[in-house]
Amino acid sequence: MQTLSELDKESVRSYMDKILKSTVFSNSPRQKRFLDYLVTHSLNGDAERLKGYTIGIEVFDKEDDFDPSIDAIVRVDATRVR
């Protein structure tokens, strides 16, 4: 697997910032937080944190008993962000 250079990572972050400031995301703080979380952890090599349970807890402020197989918030918002 090829890794991104720091310059490439900075370019991705810059583009993400432009996306987050767009009108599509301007009225959706939760989706902004979700996209930022996904991109940041991907660029940092933390892909193992990109699981429904972890995202539910860390992005959507769910309780420790959150079950992504019952509560579809992560899947639903992933579809919206796409």
C-alpha positions in Angstrom: 0.0 0.0 0.0 1.4 3.4 -1.0 1.4 6.1 1.7 0.8 9.7 1.1 3.5 12.3 1.5 3.0 15.2 3.9 2.4 17.5 1.0 -0.3 15.1 -0.3 -1.9 14.9 3.1 -1.9 18.7 3.4 -3.6 18.9 0.0 -6.3 16.5 1.1 -6.9 18.5 4.3 -7.1 21.7 2.3 -9.6 20.3 -0.1 -11.6 18.8 2.8 -11.7 22.3 4.4 -13.2 23.7 1.2 -15.8 21.0 1.2 -16.7 21.5 4.8 -17.2 25.2 4.1 -19.5 24.5 1.1 -23.2 25.2 1.3 -23.9 21.4 1.2 -22.2 21.1 4.6 -22.9 24.5 6.1 -26.1 23.5 7.8 -25.0 20.1 8.9 -22.5 20.2 11.8 -22.9 16.4 12.4 -22.0 15.5 8.8 -19.1 18.0 9.0 -17.8 16.3 12.1 -18.2 12.9 10.5 -16.3 13.7 7.3 -13.6 15.4 9.3 -13.3 12.4 11.5 -13.1 10.0 8.5 -10.5 12.0 6.6 -8.3 12.8 9.7 -8.1 9.2 10.9 -7.5 7.9 7.3 -4.7 10.4 6.8 -3.2 9.5 10.2 -3.2 5.8 9.4 -5.9 5.1 12.0 -8.2 3.2 9.7 -8.9 0.6 12.4 -10.9 3.4 14.2 -13.3 3.6 11.3 -15.8 1.2 12.7 -19.5 1.8 13.3 -19.3 1.5 17.0 -16.3 3.8 17.4 -17.7 6.4 15.0 -21.1 6.2 16.9 -19.3 7.0 20.2 -16.7 9.5 19.0 -18.7 11.4 16.3 -22.3 11.0 17.2 -21.9 11.1 21.0 -23.6 7.7 21.6 -23.4 6.0 24.9 -21.1 3.0 25.6 -24.0 0.6 25.0 -24.4 1.8 21.4 -25.1 -1.0 19.0 -24.6 -0.1 15.3 -26.5 -3.2 14.2 -29.6 -1.7 15.9 -29.1 2.0 15.5 -28.3 2.9 11.9 -27.1 6.5 12.4 -23.6 5.8 11.2 -24.7 4.0 8.0 -27.4 6.6 7.3 -25.0 9.5 7.7 -22.3 7.7 5.7 -24.8 7.6 2.8 -25.6 11.3 3.2 -21.9 12.3 3.2 -21.3 10.2 0.1 
